[in-house]
Amino acid sequence: MSNIFIHYVNWPNTKDNHAGMGYISKYLNSNDQSVILKEFRLFSFRGGRYLNLLKSLLYTIYFILRIKKGDSLFFTEYMTPGSAHQEIIAAILSKIRPDINLIGLVHLTGNGLIKSYTDRKILKNYLTKLDKIWVLGSSLKDFMIGLGIDDNKIFKTFYYVDTEYYKPSNLKTTDSFNVLVQGNQLRDYTLLKQIIAQCPNINFIIMQGIQDLSHLFSDIENVKLKGFVTENELLVIMQNSDASLSVMKDTIGSNVITTSMACGLAMIVSDIGSIRDYCDNENAIFCLKTEDYVNALNYLRVQRDIRAKMKQKSRDKALNFSKEKFLMVFLEEMDYNNTQLFKNK
C-alpha cells in the first residue's frame, strides 16, 4: 500500500487552533492509516532562518531514505516565504527521487508569488518541480495557467473549516449591529478607515493581532481594537457579531472567510480574487468602492430579516467546506493522483 507523507509547518500562532495546516494534517492522519506526518518546527529566533534551511536539508535526506517508490509527499505550505523551504526540498527530490509523487498546496496570491520570487522563470521552475499543484481559489489557478503551467497539473480545492468548533451561538448579548474585521494579509486599512468613518451608528471590532492600529482608529469611538486573543476568545467574539467585513486587496482561500461563515456571519467583502469561490449573493454583499461598503453596512443594519437570512446562508454554505468534506476530497484526489502518476513513472 502506498503512503502519503504530509510535510507541514508548526506555526506558533496556529499550532493549537482548529484552523491551521497542522490541525487538518493531524485530522487527515487520524482518519487514514496511510497518512504519515512530518512536522517542521520553525526556529523563530534571530539567525533561525539559517537553521531552518539546514533543517530542511536534513528533512530532504530523511525523505530520500524513508519514502518508497510510488509514495506521495504532500507539502502544505509550498513556496511560503519564511517557512520550511519546501520548494528546495521538492527541487532536490525531483532529481534524486523521481519515483516519488510530489504535491504542493500553494497559499500565496499570484502577486504574492511574484513579490516573493521576482524572476518568473524561477517561480515557474519551482512550480514545475511538483507533479500536482493544489490551490485554494480559481484566481490562483488562472495565474498559474498564465505562467504556462498545464491546466491538468493544477487542482483547485477549498480552505477547510471545522464546522463543529466554529458554529453560531444563540447567546448574543446585545441587540446592536456588530461588525467584525479580522485578518492581516492584504488588507486595505486606509479604505477601511474611510468606510468606518461614514458608519457612526455601527459597532466595529477590529482584530489587530500583533499589529498596532491605534494610530488609525484610536480617535474613532465606534471601534474596538483587539490584540492577540486565544482561539476560544475569538470564537466568542465571532458568535457575538452579525457581519464580517473584509476589505481586501486580494484573496485566495481564507480561514477568516470560512470561519466567519461557519459562525453564521453575513459577509461584506471585496469583490476580488477568489472570493466568489466561497461566497455568493445569498450570503454576501460584494463591494468595490467606499460607497459600496457603506451602503452594504447600513443596509444590513436596518434590514434585520435579510441579515438573518444571510447569516443562515453563510452557515449552510460553510458546511460545504467542512473538514469532513476536505478529508473526502483529499483521499479521492490523492488516490487518483497516485494511480495516474505511478503509471507515468
C-alpha positions as a LaTeX table, in Angstrom:
\begin{tabular}{lrrr}
\hline
Residue & $x$ (\AA) & $y$ (\AA) & $z$ (\AA) \\
\hline
Met1 & 0.00 & 0.00 & 0.00 \\
Ser2 & 1.27 & 3.46 & $-0.90$ \\
Asn3 & 1.72 & 6.02 & 1.84 \\
Ile4 & 1.06 & 9.77 & 1.87 \\
Phe5 & 3.66 & 11.79 & 3.73 \\
Ile6 & 2.44 & 15.23 & 4.81 \\
His7 & 5.10 & 17.84 & 5.48 \\
Tyr8 & 3.53 & 20.71 & 7.44 \\
Val9 & 4.84 & 23.70 & 9.35 \\
Asn10 & 4.12 & 24.15 & 13.05 \\
Trp11 & 3.34 & 27.89 & 13.09 \\
Pro12 & 3.44 & 29.38 & 16.62 \\
Asn13 & 0.20 & 31.35 & 16.08 \\
Thr14 & $-1.87$ & 28.41 & 14.78 \\
Lys15 & $-0.27$ & 25.32 & 16.34 \\
Asp16 & $-3.07$ & 24.70 & 18.83 \\
Asn17 & $-6.12$ & 26.00 & 16.97 \\
His18 & $-8.73$ & 24.50 & 14.65 \\
Ala19 & $-7.90$ & 26.47 & 11.50 \\
Gly20 & $-4.26$ & 25.83 & 10.62 \\
Met21 & $-2.48$ & 23.34 & 8.39 \\
Gly22 & $-1.21$ & 21.47 & 11.43 \\
Tyr23 & $-4.75$ & 20.78 & 12.60 \\
Ile24 & $-6.01$ & 19.49 & 9.25 \\
Ser25 & $-2.86$ & 17.40 & 8.81 \\
Lys26 & $-3.46$ & 15.68 & 12.15 \\
Tyr27 & $-7.11$ & 15.19 & 11.25 \\
Leu28 & $-6.19$ & 13.50 & 7.97 \\
Asn29 & $-3.67$ & 11.34 & 9.79 \\
Ser30 & $-6.25$ & 10.25 & 12.39 \\
Asn31 & $-8.68$ & 9.17 & 9.67 \\
Asp32 & $-6.39$ & 7.31 & 7.30 \\
Gln33 & $-3.56$ & 4.99 & 8.28 \\
Ser34 & $-1.67$ & 5.63 & 5.04 \\
Val35 & $-1.09$ & 9.27 & 6.06 \\
Ile36 & 2.27 & 9.84 & 7.78 \\
Leu37 & 3.07 & 13.24 & 9.30 \\
Lys38 & 6.37 & 15.08 & 9.28 \\
Glu39 & 6.12 & 18.27 & 11.29 \\
Phe40 & 8.51 & 21.17 & 10.76 \\
Arg41 & 9.04 & 23.29 & 13.87 \\
Leu42 & 10.38 & 26.70 & 12.96 \\
Phe43 & 13.35 & 28.35 & 14.63 \\
Ser44 & 11.97 & 31.85 & 15.16 \\
Phe45 & 14.86 & 33.50 & 17.00 \\
Arg46 & 17.41 & 35.78 & 15.36 \\
Gly47 & 19.50 & 33.81 & 12.90 \\
Gly48 & 16.97 & 30.99 & 12.98 \\
Arg49 & 16.41 & 31.19 & 9.22 \\
Tyr50 & 19.83 & 29.60 & 8.64 \\
Leu51 & 18.96 & 26.75 & 10.95 \\
Asn52 & 15.60 & 26.38 & 9.18 \\
Leu53 & 17.44 & 25.94 & 5.88 \\
Leu54 & 19.80 & 23.38 & 7.41 \\
Lys55 & 16.86 & 21.56 & 8.94 \\
Ser56 & 15.12 & 21.48 & 5.56 \\
Leu57 & 18.17 & 19.82 & 4.02 \\
Leu58 & 18.12 & 17.21 & 6.80 \\
Tyr59 & 14.43 & 16.61 & 6.10 \\
Thr60 & 15.33 & 16.11 & 2.44 \\
Ile61 & 17.75 & 13.35 & 3.37 \\
Tyr62 & 15.05 & 11.79 & 5.55 \\
Phe63 & 12.55 & 11.78 & 2.66 \\
Ile64 & 15.13 & 10.34 & 0.23 \\
Leu65 & 15.79 & 7.42 & 2.56 \\
Arg66 & 12.32 & 6.94 & 4.05 \\
Ile67 & 9.82 & 7.32 & 1.21 \\
Lys68 & 9.25 & 4.32 & $-1.05$ \\
Lys69 & 8.66 & 4.28 & $-4.78$ \\
Gly70 & 5.07 & 5.28 & $-5.56$ \\
Asp71 & 4.55 & 7.05 & $-2.24$ \\
Ser72 & 3.38 & 10.66 & $-2.20$ \\
Leu73 & 4.81 & 13.67 & $-0.39$ \\
Phe74 & 2.35 & 16.48 & 0.25 \\
Phe75 & 3.70 & 19.94 & 1.12 \\
Thr76 & 1.11 & 22.06 & 2.94 \\
Glu77 & 2.92 & 25.45 & 2.65 \\
Tyr78 & 4.63 & 25.24 & $-0.71$ \\
Met79 & 6.50 & 28.43 & $-1.69$ \\
Thr80 & 5.59 & 30.21 & 1.54 \\
Pro81 & 8.50 & 32.51 & 2.50 \\
Gly82 & 9.85 & 32.13 & 5.99 \\
Ser83 & 8.61 & 28.59 & 6.42 \\
Ala84 & 10.23 & 25.24 & 5.65 \\
His85 & 11.85 & 25.76 & 2.22 \\
Gln86 & 9.55 & 23.13 & 0.78 \\
Glu87 & 10.31 & 24.28 & $-2.76$ \\
Ile88 & 14.01 & 23.48 & $-2.22$ \\
Ile89 & 13.15 & 20.05 & $-0.85$ \\
Ala90 & 10.96 & 19.40 & $-3.90$ \\
Ala91 & 13.67 & 20.59 & $-6.31$ \\
Ile92 & 16.20 & 18.12 & $-4.83$ \\
Leu93 & 13.75 & 15.22 & $-4.61$ \\
Ser94 & 12.54 & 15.70 & $-8.18$ \\
Lys95 & 16.08 & 14.96 & $-9.37$ \\
Ile96 & 17.20 & 12.30 & $-6.90$ \\
Arg97 & 13.86 & 10.53 & $-6.32$ \\
Pro98 & 11.66 & 11.00 & $-9.43$ \\
Asp99 & 9.71 & 7.92 & $-8.34$ \\
Ile100 & 8.06 & 9.95 & $-5.53$ \\
Asn101 & 4.83 & 11.83 & $-6.26$ \\
Leu102 & 5.29 & 15.45 & $-5.18$ \\
Ile103 & 2.20 & 17.52 & $-4.39$ \\
Gly104 & 2.19 & 21.06 & $-3.01$ \\
Leu105 & $-0.51$ & 23.35 & $-1.65$ \\
Val106 & 0.23 & 27.00 & $-2.55$ \\
His107 & $-1.30$ & 29.70 & $-0.33$ \\
Leu108 & 0.09 & 32.95 & $-1.75$ \\
Thr109 & $-1.79$ & 35.00 & $-4.32$ \\
Gly110 & $-0.30$ & 35.47 & $-7.77$ \\
Asn111 & 1.00 & 38.92 & $-6.82$ \\
Gly112 & 2.33 & 37.47 & $-3.58$ \\
Leu113 & 4.31 & 34.87 & $-5.51$ \\
Ile114 & 5.71 & 37.49 & $-7.86$ \\
Lys115 & 6.74 & 39.66 & $-4.90$ \\
Ser116 & 8.50 & 36.72 & $-3.23$ \\
Tyr117 & 10.03 & 35.29 & $-6.41$ \\
Thr118 & 10.69 & 38.30 & $-8.65$ \\
Asp119 & 12.06 & 36.18 & $-11.50$ \\
Arg120 & 9.10 & 34.47 & $-13.18$ \\
Lys121 & 11.36 & 31.76 & $-14.57$ \\
Ile122 & 12.40 & 30.79 & $-11.04$ \\
Leu123 & 8.76 & 30.93 & $-9.93$ \\
Lys124 & 7.63 & 28.66 & $-12.75$ \\
Asn125 & 10.60 & 26.35 & $-12.22$ \\
Tyr126 & 9.66 & 25.72 & $-8.59$ \\
Leu127 & 6.06 & 25.02 & $-9.59$ \\
Thr128 & 7.09 & 22.55 & $-12.28$ \\
Lys129 & 9.02 & 20.50 & $-9.72$ \\
Leu130 & 5.64 & 19.27 & $-8.47$ \\
Asp131 & 3.58 & 16.52 & $-10.05$ \\
Lys132 & 0.42 & 18.25 & $-8.82$ \\
Ile133 & $-0.24$ & 21.76 & $-7.55$ \\
Trp134 & $-3.15$ & 22.38 & $-5.16$ \\
Val135 & $-4.69$ & 25.85 & $-4.96$ \\
Leu136 & $-7.48$ & 27.23 & $-2.80$ \\
Gly137 & $-9.05$ & 29.53 & $-5.37$ \\
Ser138 & $-9.72$ & 29.91 & $-9.09$ \\
Ser139 & $-7.81$ & 33.20 & $-9.41$ \\
Leu140 & $-4.54$ & 31.49 & $-8.43$ \\
Lys141 & $-5.21$ & 28.68 & $-10.89$ \\
Asp142 & $-5.73$ & 31.25 & $-13.65$ \\
Phe143 & $-2.49$ & 32.98 & $-12.65$ \\
Met144 & $-0.53$ & 29.73 & $-12.87$ \\
Ile145 & $-2.03$ & 28.86 & $-16.24$ \\
Gly146 & $-0.91$ & 32.32 & $-17.37$ \\
Leu147 & 2.63 & 31.36 & $-16.33$ \\
Gly148 & 2.45 & 28.38 & $-18.65$ \\
Ile149 & 1.59 & 25.67 & $-16.10$ \\
Asp150 & $-0.54$ & 22.89 & $-17.58$ \\
Asp151 & $-4.20$ & 23.19 & $-16.53$ \\
Asn152 & $-4.33$ & 19.45 & $-15.77$ \\
Lys153 & $-1.48$ & 19.82 & $-13.29$ \\
Ile154 & $-3.46$ & 22.20 & $-11.07$ \\
Phe155 & $-6.15$ & 21.02 & $-8.65$ \\
Lys156 & $-8.50$ & 23.63 & $-7.20$ \\
Thr157 & $-9.94$ & 22.85 & $-3.80$ \\
Phe158 & $-11.09$ & 24.94 & $-0.79$ \\
Tyr159 & $-9.87$ & 26.14 & 2.58 \\
Tyr160 & $-11.39$ & 23.79 & 5.15 \\
Val161 & $-13.23$ & 24.82 & 8.31 \\
Asp162 & $-14.04$ & 22.84 & 11.45 \\
Thr163 & $-17.80$ & 23.38 & 11.49 \\
Glu164 & $-18.14$ & 21.51 & 14.77 \\
Tyr165 & $-15.97$ & 24.07 & 16.56 \\
Tyr166 & $-16.82$ & 27.16 & 14.55 \\
Lys167 & $-20.59$ & 27.46 & 14.79 \\
Pro168 & $-23.23$ & 30.07 & 15.67 \\
Ser169 & $-24.42$ & 30.72 & 19.18 \\
Asn170 & $-27.80$ & 31.90 & 20.43 \\
Leu171 & $-26.15$ & 33.77 & 23.29 \\
Lys172 & $-25.57$ & 37.11 & 21.55 \\
Thr173 & $-25.53$ & 39.62 & 24.38 \\
Thr174 & $-26.79$ & 42.80 & 22.66 \\
Asp175 & $-29.30$ & 43.90 & 20.01 \\
Ser176 & $-26.79$ & 46.27 & 18.40 \\
Phe177 & $-25.32$ & 45.64 & 14.96 \\
Asn178 & $-21.77$ & 44.38 & 15.49 \\
Val179 & $-19.34$ & 44.09 & 12.60 \\
Leu180 & $-16.13$ & 42.07 & 12.91 \\
Val181 & $-12.95$ & 42.88 & 10.99 \\
Gln182 & $-10.17$ & 40.31 & 11.09 \\
Gly183 & $-7.21$ & 39.11 & 9.07 \\
Asn184 & $-3.89$ & 40.83 & 8.38 \\
Gln185 & $-2.98$ & 39.57 & 4.92 \\
Leu186 & $-3.54$ & 42.01 & 2.02 \\
Arg187 & $-5.94$ & 44.23 & 3.96 \\
Asp188 & $-6.60$ & 47.83 & 2.90 \\
Tyr189 & $-6.64$ & 49.73 & 6.20 \\
Thr190 & $-6.79$ & 53.15 & 4.55 \\
Leu191 & $-10.03$ & 52.22 & 2.79 \\
Leu192 & $-11.29$ & 50.52 & 5.95 \\
Lys193 & $-10.91$ & 53.75 & 7.93 \\
Gln194 & $-12.79$ & 55.70 & 5.27 \\
Ile195 & $-15.65$ & 53.20 & 5.45 \\
Ile196 & $-15.87$ & 53.18 & 9.25 \\
Ala197 & $-15.78$ & 56.98 & 9.43 \\
Gln198 & $-19.01$ & 57.06 & 7.43 \\
Cys199 & $-20.80$ & 54.50 & 9.63 \\
Pro200 & $-21.02$ & 56.10 & 13.10 \\
Asn201 & $-24.08$ & 54.04 & 14.12 \\
Ile202 & $-22.38$ & 50.69 & 13.73 \\
Asn203 & $-20.09$ & 48.94 & 16.21 \\
Phe204 & $-16.81$ & 47.67 & 14.72 \\
Ile205 & $-14.48$ & 45.16 & 16.35 \\
Ile206 & $-11.07$ & 45.04 & 14.67 \\
Met207 & $-8.80$ & 42.09 & 15.40 \\
Gln208 & $-5.38$ & 43.69 & 15.02 \\
Gly209 & $-3.38$ & 40.71 & 16.31 \\
Ile210 & 0.23 & 41.68 & 16.92 \\
Gln211 & $-0.16$ & 44.88 & 14.89 \\
Asp212 & $-0.80$ & 48.27 & 16.46 \\
Leu213 & $-3.54$ & 50.08 & 14.54 \\
Ser214 & $-4.21$ & 52.68 & 17.21 \\
His215 & $-2.69$ & 55.41 & 15.03 \\
Leu216 & $-5.53$ & 54.81 & 12.57 \\
Phe217 & $-8.54$ & 54.07 & 14.75 \\
Ser218 & $-7.95$ & 55.30 & 18.31 \\
Asp219 & $-9.89$ & 58.51 & 17.65 \\
Ile220 & $-12.98$ & 56.69 & 16.34 \\
Glu221 & $-15.47$ & 55.99 & 19.14 \\
Asn222 & $-17.37$ & 53.14 & 17.48 \\
Val223 & $-14.22$ & 50.99 & 17.02 \\
Lys224 & $-12.79$ & 48.48 & 19.48 \\
Leu225 & $-9.28$ & 47.26 & 18.77 \\
Lys226 & $-8.46$ & 43.77 & 19.98 \\
Gly227 & $-4.93$ & 42.45 & 20.25 \\
Phe228 & $-3.95$ & 38.81 & 20.16 \\
Val229 & $-6.60$ & 36.60 & 21.79 \\
Thr230 & $-6.98$ & 32.86 & 22.27 \\
Glu231 & $-8.97$ & 30.90 & 19.73 \\
Asn232 & $-11.79$ & 30.39 & 22.25 \\
Glu233 & $-11.95$ & 34.14 & 22.90 \\
Leu234 & $-12.04$ & 34.81 & 19.16 \\
Leu235 & $-14.85$ & 32.30 & 18.74 \\
Val236 & $-16.99$ & 34.16 & 21.32 \\
Ile237 & $-16.30$ & 37.47 & 19.56 \\
Met238 & $-17.36$ & 35.94 & 16.25 \\
Gln239 & $-20.51$ & 34.47 & 17.77 \\
Asn240 & $-21.44$ & 37.90 & 19.15 \\
Ser241 & $-21.02$ & 39.58 & 15.76 \\
Asp242 & $-23.56$ & 39.95 & 12.98 \\
Ala243 & $-21.40$ & 40.55 & 9.95 \\
Ser244 & $-17.84$ & 40.08 & 8.78 \\
Leu245 & $-16.25$ & 42.98 & 6.91 \\
Ser246 & $-13.28$ & 42.03 & 4.72 \\
Val247 & $-11.69$ & 44.94 & 2.88 \\
Met248 & $-9.05$ & 43.12 & 0.87 \\
Lys249 & $-6.56$ & 43.85 & $-1.88$ \\
Asp250 & $-6.64$ & 40.21 & $-3.00$ \\
Thr251 & $-7.58$ & 36.80 & $-1.64$ \\
Ile252 & $-7.34$ & 33.11 & $-2.46$ \\
Gly253 & $-8.69$ & 30.80 & 0.22 \\
Ser254 & $-9.02$ & 32.36 & 3.65 \\
Asn255 & $-9.73$ & 30.87 & 7.05 \\
Val256 & $-11.12$ & 34.30 & 8.02 \\
Ile257 & $-13.81$ & 33.86 & 5.36 \\
Thr258 & $-14.63$ & 30.21 & 6.10 \\
Thr259 & $-14.66$ & 30.53 & 9.90 \\
Ser260 & $-16.82$ & 33.66 & 9.72 \\
Met261 & $-19.28$ & 31.84 & 7.51 \\
Ala262 & $-19.28$ & 28.81 & 9.80 \\
Cys263 & $-20.18$ & 31.09 & 12.72 \\
Gly264 & $-23.12$ & 32.39 & 10.72 \\
Leu265 & $-21.98$ & 35.91 & 9.86 \\
Ala266 & $-23.34$ & 37.91 & 6.94 \\
Met267 & $-20.43$ & 38.71 & 4.65 \\
Ile268 & $-19.46$ & 42.12 & 3.29 \\
Val269 & $-16.44$ & 41.54 & 1.09 \\
Ser270 & $-14.20$ & 43.00 & $-1.58$ \\
Asp271 & $-15.14$ & 41.59 & $-4.96$ \\
Ile272 & $-11.64$ & 40.45 & $-5.85$ \\
Gly273 & $-9.54$ & 37.33 & $-6.21$ \\
Ser274 & $-11.27$ & 34.04 & $-5.47$ \\
Ile275 & $-13.89$ & 35.39 & $-3.07$ \\
Arg276 & $-16.76$ & 34.12 & $-5.26$ \\
Asp277 & $-15.45$ & 30.58 & $-4.86$ \\
Tyr278 & $-16.63$ & 30.86 & $-1.25$ \\
Cys279 & $-19.42$ & 33.45 & $-1.17$ \\
Asp280 & $-22.37$ & 34.31 & $-3.38$ \\
Asn281 & $-25.25$ & 36.78 & $-3.40$ \\
Glu282 & $-27.21$ & 34.72 & $-0.87$ \\
Asn283 & $-24.78$ & 35.27 & 1.99 \\
Ala284 & $-22.59$ & 38.17 & 0.87 \\
Ile285 & $-22.63$ & 41.70 & $-0.48$ \\
Phe286 & $-19.75$ & 42.31 & $-2.88$ \\
Cys287 & $-18.10$ & 45.71 & $-2.87$ \\
Leu288 & $-15.52$ & 47.69 & $-4.83$ \\
Lys289 & $-15.83$ & 51.35 & $-3.81$ \\
Thr290 & $-16.15$ & 53.07 & $-0.44$ \\
Glu291 & $-19.82$ & 53.80 & $-1.00$ \\
Asp292 & $-20.48$ & 50.13 & $-1.77$ \\
Tyr293 & $-19.25$ & 49.12 & 1.69 \\
Val294 & $-21.03$ & 51.97 & 3.45 \\
Asn295 & $-24.33$ & 51.21 & 1.71 \\
Ala296 & $-23.98$ & 47.49 & 2.45 \\
Leu297 & $-23.29$ & 48.08 & 6.14 \\
Asn298 & $-26.18$ & 50.47 & 6.61 \\
Tyr299 & $-28.49$ & 48.20 & 4.63 \\
Leu300 & $-27.78$ & 45.21 & 6.86 \\
Arg301 & $-28.01$ & 47.36 & 9.98 \\
Val302 & $-31.62$ & 48.23 & 9.12 \\
Gln303 & $-32.80$ & 45.11 & 7.30 \\
Arg304 & $-32.78$ & 42.59 & 10.14 \\
Asp305 & $-34.78$ & 39.91 & 8.32 \\
Ile306 & $-32.48$ & 39.95 & 5.31 \\
Arg307 & $-29.48$ & 39.95 & 7.64 \\
Ala308 & $-30.84$ & 36.87 & 9.42 \\
Lys309 & $-31.31$ & 35.03 & 6.13 \\
Met310 & $-27.79$ & 35.88 & 5.01 \\
Lys311 & $-26.38$ & 34.67 & 8.31 \\
Gln312 & $-28.14$ & 31.32 & 7.91 \\
Lys313 & $-26.95$ & 31.01 & 4.30 \\
Ser314 & $-23.38$ & 31.58 & 5.44 \\
Arg315 & $-23.66$ & 28.72 & 7.87 \\
Asp316 & $-25.23$ & 26.46 & 5.22 \\
Lys317 & $-22.50$ & 27.22 & 2.70 \\
Ala318 & $-19.73$ & 26.71 & 5.25 \\
Leu319 & $-20.82$ & 23.09 & 5.63 \\
Asn320 & $-19.58$ & 22.55 & 2.07 \\
Phe321 & $-16.09$ & 23.49 & 3.29 \\
Ser322 & $-16.10$ & 21.25 & 6.38 \\
Lys323 & $-13.07$ & 19.24 & 7.39 \\
Glu324 & $-15.09$ & 16.10 & 6.71 \\
Lys325 & $-15.64$ & 17.20 & 3.11 \\
Phe326 & $-11.95$ & 18.10 & 2.84 \\
Leu327 & $-10.99$ & 14.59 & 4.01 \\
Met328 & $-13.12$ & 13.05 & 1.25 \\
Val329 & $-11.66$ & 15.35 & $-1.40$ \\
Phe330 & $-8.11$ & 14.76 & $-0.16$ \\
Leu331 & $-8.31$ & 10.99 & $-0.20$ \\
Glu332 & $-10.10$ & 10.81 & $-3.56$ \\
Glu333 & $-7.66$ & 13.18 & $-5.26$ \\
Met334 & $-4.56$ & 11.60 & $-3.72$ \\
Asp335 & $-5.73$ & 8.13 & $-4.76$ \\
Tyr336 & $-6.34$ & 9.36 & $-8.31$ \\
Asn337 & $-3.01$ & 11.19 & $-8.43$ \\
Asn338 & $-1.11$ & 8.18 & $-7.14$ \\
Thr339 & $-2.66$ & 5.89 & $-9.76$ \\
Gln340 & $-2.05$ & 8.27 & $-12.67$ \\
Leu341 & 1.40 & 9.43 & $-11.66$ \\
Phe342 & 2.60 & 5.93 & $-10.81$ \\
Lys343 & 1.67 & 4.85 & $-14.35$ \\
Asn344 & 3.68 & 7.73 & $-15.78$ \\
Lys345 & 6.70 & 6.98 & $-13.63$ \\
\hline
\end{tabular}
